[in-house]
Amino acid sequence: MSNSQFTIKAQLILDIFTMIFILLSSIFDLYFDSQYSNYVTLAWNIWIVVMLISHLKVRGINYELSETILSKVNKMSIDFMLVSITLIGMAATTPNTSYIFKSVNILGLVIIITLLLLTIFRLLSYIYYDRKGLYN
């Protein structure tokens, strides 16, 4: 595994951990007492510094094929998000299924879970196209 492949995979994995952190902190903030919100803010600040340092450290270490693969994966991710946001919007506004989203908090959690699924999809798609080749 070359250094550039590792850095792109590491960035995608860090994105997954970021989405998991966002999901957990949202659930924690929703269902627990608000006196702990200072701890959530502190954890957010620490995580942002870790992400900033990691992205600055590996920035610019890519080769041409990995950038091509990543652009294809990003195009597929945009299509995935358009479809999923459309489906979530339809489910939230249709009278037969709108009972699922009784509060805005639940709708927000569904969107965060969708973003988590998107980041997992991006990582798995990148690994697939990296192993199989772009045109296979």
Backbone torsions as a table, in degrees:
resi	resn	phi	psi	omega
1	MET	NA	125.5	-178.8
2	SER	-78.0	167.1	-177.6
3	ASN	-64.3	-38.6	-178.2
4	SER	-70.9	-35.2	176.5
5	GLN	-65.2	-39.4	179.1
6	PHE	-64.3	-39.3	-176.7
7	THR	-68.9	-39.9	178.3
8	ILE	-67.2	-43.1	177.4
9	LYS	-63.8	-38.7	178.6
10	ALA	-65.0	-38.8	177.8
11	GLN	-65.2	-41.4	179.5
12	LEU	-67.1	-37.5	177.2
13	ILE	-67.2	-40.0	176.3
14	LEU	-63.3	-33.8	175.7
15	ASP	-64.4	-38.3	177.2
16	ILE	-63.9	-45.5	178.5
17	PHE	-63.2	-34.4	177.0
18	THR	-64.0	-43.9	179.5
19	MET	-66.5	-36.9	175.9
20	ILE	-63.8	-41.1	178.6
21	PHE	-63.9	-41.6	177.6
22	ILE	-62.7	-43.4	179.9
23	LEU	-62.9	-47.8	-178.4
24	LEU	-65.9	-39.9	179.5
25	SER	-69.6	-32.3	176.5
26	SER	-67.4	-43.7	177.9
27	ILE	-64.1	-42.4	179.2
28	PHE	-62.2	-42.6	-178.7
29	ASP	-70.4	-31.4	-179.3
30	LEU	-75.0	-45.1	-167.7
31	TYR	-103.7	-2.4	177.6
32	PHE	-117.2	169.8	-176.1
33	ASP	-61.7	144.2	-175.4
34	SER	-75.2	-4.2	178.1
35	GLN	-68.6	-17.3	179.3
36	TYR	-90.4	6.0	-177.0
37	SER	-65.5	-26.0	175.8
38	ASN	-65.4	-36.9	178.3
39	TYR	-68.4	-38.6	177.1
40	VAL	-64.5	-41.2	178.1
41	THR	-64.4	-40.9	177.6
42	LEU	-64.0	-43.5	178.2
43	ALA	-63.2	-38.4	176.6
44	TRP	-60.8	-46.0	-178.7
45	ASN	-63.3	-41.4	177.7
46	ILE	-63.8	-43.5	-178.8
47	TRP	-65.6	-38.1	178.7
48	ILE	-64.2	-39.7	177.7
49	VAL	-65.3	-41.8	178.0
50	VAL	-62.2	-44.7	179.3
51	MET	-64.7	-41.2	-179.9
52	LEU	-63.5	-44.9	179.4
53	ILE	-64.8	-42.4	-178.6
54	SER	-67.6	-38.6	178.8
55	HIS	-71.7	-33.8	177.1
56	LEU	-70.5	-32.6	-177.8
57	LYS	-69.6	-37.5	-174.7
58	VAL	-106.0	8.9	-177.8
59	ARG	-67.9	134.1	174.2
60	GLY	85.8	2.6	179.7
61	ILE	-100.4	74.2	179.4
62	ASN	-134.3	154.8	171.6
63	TYR	-112.0	169.8	-168.3
64	GLU	-62.8	-42.4	-178.4
65	LEU	-65.7	-39.5	-180.0
66	SER	-65.8	-35.4	176.8
67	GLU	-68.3	-36.1	177.2
68	THR	-66.6	-43.6	178.3
69	ILE	-63.0	-43.3	-179.1
70	LEU	-65.3	-35.3	178.0
71	SER	-68.9	-36.2	176.5
72	LYS	-66.9	-42.0	178.9
73	VAL	-64.5	-39.5	178.3
74	ASN	-65.5	-36.1	176.6
75	LYS	-64.2	-43.4	177.5
76	MET	-64.9	-34.9	179.4
77	SER	-67.1	-39.1	177.4
78	ILE	-63.8	-41.9	176.6
79	ASP	-61.9	-42.3	177.8
80	PHE	-59.7	-44.2	-178.6
81	MET	-68.1	-39.4	178.2
82	LEU	-60.9	-44.1	179.9
83	VAL	-66.9	-45.3	-176.0
84	SER	-69.0	-39.9	177.7
85	ILE	-66.3	-36.7	176.2
86	THR	-63.2	-44.5	179.4
87	LEU	-66.1	-40.0	177.8
88	ILE	-64.9	-41.9	178.4
89	GLY	-63.7	-40.7	177.8
90	MET	-65.9	-41.0	-179.7
91	ALA	-68.0	-32.3	-178.5
92	ALA	-76.6	-24.1	-176.0
93	THR	-106.7	-13.5	178.8
94	THR	-76.2	132.5	-176.6
95	PRO	-60.8	-32.0	-177.4
96	ASN	-72.4	-26.9	-176.6
97	THR	-117.6	1.2	-176.8
98	SER	-71.8	-13.2	178.2
99	TYR	-67.1	-19.6	178.6
100	ILE	-64.9	-39.4	-176.6
101	PHE	-100.0	69.0	-178.9
102	LYS	-69.7	-25.7	178.6
103	SER	-133.2	162.4	179.2
104	VAL	-68.0	-28.0	-179.8
105	ASN	-63.1	-40.8	179.0
106	ILE	-66.8	-40.2	176.7
107	LEU	-61.8	-41.0	177.2
108	GLY	-63.3	-41.5	177.7
109	LEU	-64.7	-38.0	177.7
110	VAL	-64.0	-40.0	178.4
111	ILE	-66.9	-40.1	178.1
112	ILE	-65.4	-40.6	176.9
113	ILE	-64.1	-37.6	176.3
114	THR	-63.0	-40.8	177.0
115	LEU	-66.5	-35.0	174.8
116	LEU	-63.8	-43.7	176.8
117	LEU	-62.8	-35.5	177.4
118	LEU	-63.4	-44.0	-179.0
119	THR	-67.8	-35.8	175.4
120	ILE	-66.4	-41.5	177.1
121	PHE	-60.3	-41.3	179.0
122	ARG	-62.5	-44.9	-179.3
123	LEU	-64.8	-47.1	-178.9
124	LEU	-65.5	-37.8	177.4
125	SER	-66.1	-41.1	178.9
126	TYR	-63.9	-43.9	179.2
127	ILE	-63.1	-41.9	179.6
128	TYR	-61.4	-51.0	-178.1
129	TYR	-70.7	-25.0	176.9
130	ASP	-71.9	-36.9	-179.8
131	ARG	-80.6	-42.7	-175.0
132	LYS	-85.3	-19.1	-173.9
133	GLY	97.1	157.1	-173.3
134	LEU	-71.9	-34.8	-171.4
135	TYR	-105.1	11.0	178.7
136	ASN	-93.9	NA	NA
